């Protein structure tokens, strides 16, 4: 089984020793960033909607974006995968192929360097991603300052629209996912379903933003309103989002009209939310980033506003939100 899985993975250049021993051996060029994320069948994905390749792609992409959000370059992933005993080995091969393809396309030079296989009642995956900063300090959530511009890069709202479509058209009345209508939905709505099932965040722009002087940055996984609120609180500022800027920059994406509420509350696009000094905006934001608001000093508390009105953080919270059938 391991031989078949490992055959689908290209070697990672940063790994002096890759899969097959007790540990991988890396030679990073500077300080490392490390992140871990889990995906569990049921609350995090539905096997009826996700083929093995798409699932492997998403496992890689969602972790690569966290590395990019620190201004780092991804250099390696580990995958701990536990599956039911009757899982076909072919599914594991497809997952490995999807992870490998995502690394090659989104973060060339990064690859799977090791992991673990086990059994569990439902498919459970835990990915650890590593990145190197190449001599630059990490860009955290806590650096935004009054006078900065708020900018965003990547898809915004498409993945949430895709999830809503799946629950509306590819689930039974009790919320149980099915695949009966999935081929037709993919044909009719390819962009929004791709954004949900196999997101393609702008990984390379994390290091670009850091080099350009980004003062704060984070991956937007739960929704723009939730994650902007987290950045505002970490930095002790207020983020003033501008509806007109959002509509101008993201109202039409990949040929799909996206309403502002979907931009604010949809999750899982895994784009990059960043703040830059006004001088960077004046000279031109890094390609791919679009201004969506401003940073001002907090008054009574740190918060996010939309056209001056307080914005309630709304989106995905695994401890509060329950999707139908979850």
DAZIHU-V572552 format. One record per pair of residues at least 12 apart in sequence whose C-alpha atoms are under 7 Angstrom apart, sorted by sequence separation. I is the first residue (numbers start at 1). J is the second residue. D is the distance in whole Angstrom. If there is no record, write none. Layout:
i	j	d
I	J	D
I	J	D
This chain:
i	j	d
14	26	6
15	27	7
170	182	6
14	27	6
247	260	7
14	28	7
37	63	7
162	192	5
161	192	6
162	193	5
74	107	7
159	192	6
162	195	7
163	196	6
33	67	7
75	109	6
76	110	5
77	111	6
78	112	6
85	119	6
158	192	5
162	196	5
75	110	4
76	111	5
77	112	5
78	113	6
79	114	7
80	115	5
81	116	6
82	117	6
83	118	6
84	119	5
74	110	6
75	111	7
76	112	6
77	113	6
78	114	5
79	115	4
80	116	4
81	117	5
82	118	4
83	119	5
84	120	5
159	195	5
160	196	7
76	113	6
78	115	5
79	116	6
80	117	6
81	118	6
82	119	4
83	120	5
84	121	5
158	195	6
159	196	4
82	120	5
83	121	7
84	122	6
52	91	5
56	95	4
60	99	5
83	122	6
84	123	6
224	263	7
225	264	5
55	95	6
56	96	6
59	99	7
83	123	4
224	264	5
225	265	6
53	94	5
57	98	4
61	102	6
82	123	6
83	124	6
223	264	6
224	265	6
249	290	6
52	94	5
53	95	5
56	98	4
57	99	5
60	102	6
82	124	5
223	265	5
52	95	5
55	98	7
56	99	4
60	103	7
81	124	6
82	125	6
223	266	5
53	97	6
54	98	6
57	101	7
81	125	5
223	267	4
53	98	4
57	102	5
80	125	6
81	126	7
222	267	4
79	125	7
80	126	5
221	267	5
222	268	6
245	291	7
246	292	5
79	126	6
80	127	6
154	201	6
221	268	5
245	292	5
79	127	5
154	202	6
221	269	6
267	315	6
78	127	6
79	128	7
220	269	7
221	270	5
265	314	5
266	315	6
267	316	6
77	127	7
78	128	5
220	270	5
242	292	6
265	315	5
77	128	6
78	129	7
219	270	6
220	271	5
241	292	6
242	293	5
77	129	4
219	271	6
220	272	6
241	293	4
76	129	6
77	130	6
219	272	5
220	273	7
240	293	5
241	294	7
76	130	5
218	272	6
219	273	6
239	293	7
240	294	5
75	130	6
76	131	7
217	272	7
218	273	5
239	294	6
240	295	6
74	130	6
75	131	5
217	273	6
218	274	7
239	295	5
74	131	4
75	132	7
217	274	4
238	295	6
239	296	6
73	131	5
74	132	7
216	274	6
217	275	6
237	295	7
238	296	5
72	131	5
73	132	5
216	275	5
237	296	6
238	297	6
72	132	5
73	133	6
214	274	6
215	275	6
237	297	5
238	298	5
14	75	6
72	133	5
214	275	6
215	276	6
237	298	4
71	133	7
214	276	5
236	298	7
67	130	7
191	254	7
213	276	6
243	306	7
12	76	7
67	131	6
238	302	5
239	303	7
240	304	6
241	305	6
242	306	6
243	307	6
64	129	7
237	302	5
238	303	5
239	304	5
240	305	5
241	306	5
242	307	5
63	129	6
236	302	5
238	304	6
239	305	6
240	306	6
241	307	6
71	138	6
240	307	7
59	127	7
70	138	5
71	139	6
240	308	7
70	139	5
201	270	6
202	271	7
233	302	5
70	140	6
199	269	6
201	271	5
232	302	6
233	303	7
139	210	7
144	215	5
232	303	6
143	215	5
144	216	5
196	268	7
232	304	7
143	216	5
142	216	6
195	269	7
212	286	7
229	303	6
141	216	5
229	304	6
139	215	7
140	216	5
141	217	5
228	304	7
139	216	6
140	217	6
141	218	6
209	286	6
139	217	6
41	122	6
41	123	5
40	123	6
41	124	6
40	124	5
229	313	7
8	93	7
39	124	6
40	125	6
39	125	5
5	92	6
9	96	6
38	125	6
39	126	6
226	313	5
1	89	6
5	93	5
8	96	6
9	97	7
38	126	4
225	313	5
226	314	6
4	93	7
8	97	5
24	113	6
37	126	6
38	127	6
142	231	7
225	314	6
226	315	6
10	100	7
24	114	6
36	126	7
37	127	6
141	231	5
5	96	6
9	100	6
36	127	6
37	128	7
144	235	5
146	237	7
36	128	4
142	234	5
143	235	6
145	237	7
223	315	5
35	128	6
36	129	6
141	234	6
142	235	4
222	315	6
223	316	7
19	113	5
35	129	5
141	235	7
156	250	7
222	316	5
18	113	5
19	114	4
34	129	6
35	130	7
13	109	6
18	114	6
34	130	5
107	203	6
12	109	6
33	130	6
34	131	7
106	203	6
107	204	7
12	110	5
15	113	7
32	130	7
33	131	5
12	111	5
32	131	6
33	132	6
11	111	6
12	112	7
32	132	5
10	111	7
12	113	7
31	132	6
32	133	6
157	258	7
161	262	7
30	132	6
31	133	6
160	262	7
9	112	7
29	132	7
30	133	6
28	132	6
30	134	5
29	134	6
30	135	6
157	262	5
161	266	7
157	263	4
160	266	4
156	263	5
159	266	7
160	267	5
159	267	6
160	268	7
157	266	5
159	268	6
157	267	7
159	269	5
158	269	7
157	269	7
156	269	6
155	269	6
155	271	6
154	271	5
153	271	6
154	272	7
153	272	5
152	272	6
153	273	7
152	273	5
151	273	6
152	274	6
151	274	5
150	274	6
151	275	6
150	275	5
149	275	5
150	276	7
148	275	6
149	276	5
148	276	5
149	277	6
48	177	6
148	277	4
149	278	6
48	178	5
49	179	6
147	277	7
148	278	5
46	177	7
48	179	5
144	275	6
147	278	6
72	206	7
73	207	6
68	203	5
71	206	5
72	207	5
153	288	5
65	201	7
70	206	7
71	207	4
153	289	4
69	206	5
152	289	5
153	290	6
61	199	7
65	203	6
68	206	4
71	209	7
151	289	6
152	290	5
58	197	7
61	200	7
64	203	7
68	207	7
71	210	5
151	290	5
152	291	7
58	198	5
61	201	7
151	291	4
152	292	7
57	198	6
58	199	6
150	291	6
151	292	5
149	291	7
150	292	6
151	293	7
54	197	6
150	293	5
54	198	5
149	293	6
150	294	5
149	294	5
150	295	7
148	294	6
149	295	6
50	197	7
70	217	7
147	294	7
148	295	5
69	217	6
70	218	7
147	295	6
69	218	5
146	295	5
147	296	6
175	324	5
176	325	5
69	219	5
145	295	6
146	296	4
175	325	4
146	297	5
174	325	6
66	219	6
65	219	6
69	272	6
65	270	6
62	270	7
43	326	6
42	326	6
